[in-house]
Amino acid sequence: MGDVHGCARELERLLDRVAFVAGDRLVFVGDLVARGPDSRGVLDIARRTGAIIVRGNHEDRLLSWRRAREAWMHGYAPEKVPIGRMHKAIALGLRPVDWTLLETAPLHVEMPEHALAVVHAGIVPGVPLAEQRPSTLMRIRTVRVSAGGAHHDVLWGVAYGGPLHIVFGHNAQPGLQLHPFATGLDTACVYGGALTAMVLAEGQKIPRSRAARRRLLVAEPAERIHYDFTRKVA
């Protein structure tokens, strides 16, 4: 499942569309929270479905603030760590069970039966998954490549040659990304796009063909633009 960003209603409808039932496995690419209208509602759905959550940069931002705040409250840090209004409002509204869900979210999930791994943002091509930096897994968008003596930035999936297929989110600007060995599912639901899921049968591998892969995708249009980048939110 691509980046939900608090869009609980779209998530519920998408789960209905894919006919999600007990016994199915749901994996989120991260960024369940922030920017959308109902972060707690999304976390409730994640718990109810027994979903696996990969940690995104927005979850990490909340967790980092909480650790720093606790250190400050116990006298281990000289001052509070600043946090934007939006994330602070979410943090103050989270329940202990929500924090536990976020704290236990791994940085990546490997699914050998599907020959894939799920991360939030991506990887540096050529570096084993276990050796990737946390900041890379949660925030990378592009890598620098050299061609004809010149250097330029490309989407990391363009430069990645497998063999493990990587499913990720984080980067809504390019829309759906269908690289030979990587699939980006952030289709900008919170910005008025759609929420997208990839549905795999038991043991099914992800095809390299873009046309065949598109047939595995199910998208639910956003109800509206929940977050507008043209307005400033601290």
N, C-alpha and C positions, 0 to 999 in steps of 0.2 A: 504494500500500500504506500502510495506517495505521501508527500508532506501534507498533513491535515491542518495544522495551524489553527486549532480551535474550531474548525468547521464541523461540529458534531452532527448537525442535521444532514449535511451532505454525506458524511460517513455512514450514518444509519441507512440512508437510502441506497448507497453503494453496496453495503453488505446485503441488503435485500435483493438488489439486482443480481449479485453473484450467487444468491441462494446460500449464503453462509450458514452452516449448521454445526451443532456440537460434533466434535471429532475432526473438523477442518482446522487447519493451522493458519493463523493470521500473523504476518510479520510487518511491522512498520519500519520505514526507513529513517525515522526520526523527525524532529520538529512537529510533534503532536500539539504543542502549546504555542501561545503567543500570536498576536496580530488578529486572530479571529475572535468570534463572539463567545465561545464556550470551551475554554481549555479544560476545565474540570469535567465537563460532560464527556469530552474525548477520552480523558483518563478513566472515567467510569466505564466507557465502552471497552477500553483496552483490558481492564480488569475482568469485566463480565465475559469477554470472549477468550480469556486466557492468552492474550496476544503476546508475542515477543516484540520488544521495543529496542531498536538500536538507538543509541544516544545521538541526538542532534545538537547543533550548536546552541539552540535556544534552551534545551534542557540543561546543557552544560553551563550556560550563563546563570541560570537559576541556582544550580548546585554550587557553583563557584561563589556566588554572592552569599549563599547560606553558610558555607564553610567559613568565609571571611567574617560574616556577622557574628557567628558563634565564637570565633577567635577573639574578636573585639570585645564581646560581652564578657569573656573570661579573662580579659586583660592580656591576651597574647598578641594583640595587634594594636598599634597606637591610634588608629582612627578607622571609622567605618569606610567600607568600600562603596563607591557610588554605584547606583543602578538606575536605569531609566524608569520613568513613571509606569509605563506599561508592564515591564517585567516585575517591578516592585508590587504592583497591584495583584499580579498573578501569584507571586511568591507569598504574599500575606494571606491569600485566599486558599492556599493549598493545605490539605489535611495531612496528618502523619502518614496515612496510607498512600497518599499521592507522592510524598517525598520518598517513601520506600520504593515505589515503582520506578521513580526516576533514578534513584541511587543504584538500583540493581540492573539498570539498562547497560548492556555491554556496548563497546565501541564497534564491534563487528560480529556478525553471526555467519558461520559457515554451514552450508546445507549440502553435504557431499552427495546425497541422493539425487540432487538436481544439478550437481556440478557448478554451484554458484556460491557466492558470498554476498551478504548485504552489509553495506556501510551507509553512512549518512551522505557524505559529500563525494568521496572518491579515494583514489590512491595515486601514488607516484609510480608510473610504469617502471618495471624492472626491479622494484623493491618488494620482497616477500611480504605478504599481508601481516604476518606477526611482527615485522620490523617497521611498519608504518608508524609515523608519529601520530599521537592523538589529534593534534591540531590539523594534520593533513586529512585524517579520516572524517573530521567534522567540518572542514572549511574549504578544502581545495576546490577550485573551479577549472583552472587552466595550468598547463605546463609549458615551459619554453623549449622549443625545438630549433634545430639548425638545418637549413637547407640552402645550398648554393652559396655558402658563406654568410648568409643572413640569419638572424635570429628573430623568431616571432612566437607569440603565444597562441596555443590552440587548446580547445577543450581537452581535458586529460584523457577522455575516452577515445579520442581520435588517435592518440599515441599509444594506447594500451593494446597489447597483442595477445592477451590471454595467458595461459589456457583457461583459468577459472573465469566464469562469467560474473561480472560485478553488477549488482542491482543497487541503485542509489537514488538520492533526491537532491535537495539543497539548492540547486541552481534552476530557478524558474524561468530566467530570461530566455534561454534557447527553446523552451518548451520541451516536449517529449524528445528524448535523445535515444536513438537506436544505432549504436555503434556495434561492430561485429562481436565484441566481447564485453559490452557494457550497455546497460539499459537505464536511462534516467527517467524516473517517474514523477518528478515535480512538474505538474502541469498547471500551477498557479491558481489553485482553487481559491485561496484567500484573496487573491487579486482579481477575482471575477472570471477565472478560467474554469478548470474542472478538477475533480479529484479522480485519480487514476489508480487502478489496481491491475496487477498481472496475476492471472489465475492459472496455476499449474496443477495438473493431475499428479497423483502419487508417482514419484520416480521420474517424472517428465523432465527432460533437459530443455533448455532455452534454445530455440533454433537461431542460427546466424542470419537467416533470411529475414529481412525487414517485414516483408509481407506476411510471412508465417508468424512472426512475433506480434504483429499488430492484431492478429486474430486471437491472441491470448489476453488482450487488454480490454478492460471495461472501464468506462469513464462516466462520472456523474457531474453534470454541469453545476457550477456554483449558483446559489440562490441570487447572489448579488456581489458587488465588490465590497468585501468586508474590510479591506485595508487599502488605503490609497496612498501611494508613495509621494504624491504631490503635497500632502499635508505633513507637517513636521510633528513627530511624536517622540518625545525624549525617552 
